[in-house]
Amino acid sequence: MASLITDAVESIQAQVHETFYENHSYEKYLVWNYTVPPTIEPFWFEKCNLQERIEWCIKYWTICLWSTAIYLCLIFAGQMWMKNRAPLKLTRLLTVWNLGLAIFSTIAFFRTVPELFQILSKPNGFHRSVCIRENFNESSAFWGWCYMLSKILELGDTVFLVLRRRPIIFLHWWHHVTVLNAVWITSFHFDPVARWFGIVNLGVHSLMYTYYALKAMHFSIPKKISMALTTIQLGQMVLAVFLNLYSIYIKSTGAPCARSDVGIKIHFSIYFSYLILFSNYFYRAYFSKKTKKE
């Protein structure tokens, strides 16, 4: 079994490397230097040697692939292992986990969103934010790097579901796996629109993980709050699909837009799938007859 999984991963690895990484290098892709002087002054810990980090990302890109393979295997193996065992409570650990991710998401959001606002405040700001590489600060590079790595850490969400014997729906693991791989594979393309994807996701996660932390501490939260959070998540997917459609339209007119074709295909595909899946979840959770009866 292990050899079959290894062979499958290595086969996928070869195909992905040929498609996305063959002859790719930092010098070929990076044309987005830091703004001088910076419009957002970095803290000492936000000093970021972008070249080293992107070269590392390209060199060790298979981390995302192996993380995905191990993650999927552990999900199903873990569910089988827990099948005849009592669910674990893990209240304190779950609370700390969610609070940690909520704090990270909140800090990262507030350190990166000012840069987006600066661009949006310029003439034709929306178009600039999607298609033009400008106003790039070291602090944003640092938090963007942390954001990418956090997608590996967030796979731990599923570990708690397995150990607590909670259902794991397709939307849950599909979202974790595809976000991780999409962020990692397109990291060195430096599509300006990635700022939208990351910042909005961080904002949503700051609310979402705070909600999960409160639930873990057994706070009674009205169903309307849960519904509002799902609505915000659904809105995130609508926005992401629109941003990709806008990019496709601009490029179809022949106007310049700093977006890679690969990046558009990947992000449009996964966000469109999220839109369908979240819409279905939203309906089933809040409007289906079965839910109302319950």
Secondary structure, DSSP 4 states (H G I P E B T S, - for coil): -HHHHHHHHHHHHHHHIIIIITT--HHHH---PPPSS-SSPPPGGG---HHHHHHHHHHTTHHHHHHHHHHHHHHHHHHHHHTTSPPP--HHHHHHHHHHHHHHHHHHHHHHHHHHHHHHTSTTHHHHHHH------HHHHHHHHHHHHHHHHTTHHHHHHHHTT----HHHHHHHHHHHHHHHHTGGG--TTHHHHHHHHHHHHHHHHHHHHHHHTT----HHHHHHHHHHHHHHHHHHHHHHHHHHHHHHTT------HHHHHHHHHHHHHHHHHHHHHHHHHHTSHHHHH-
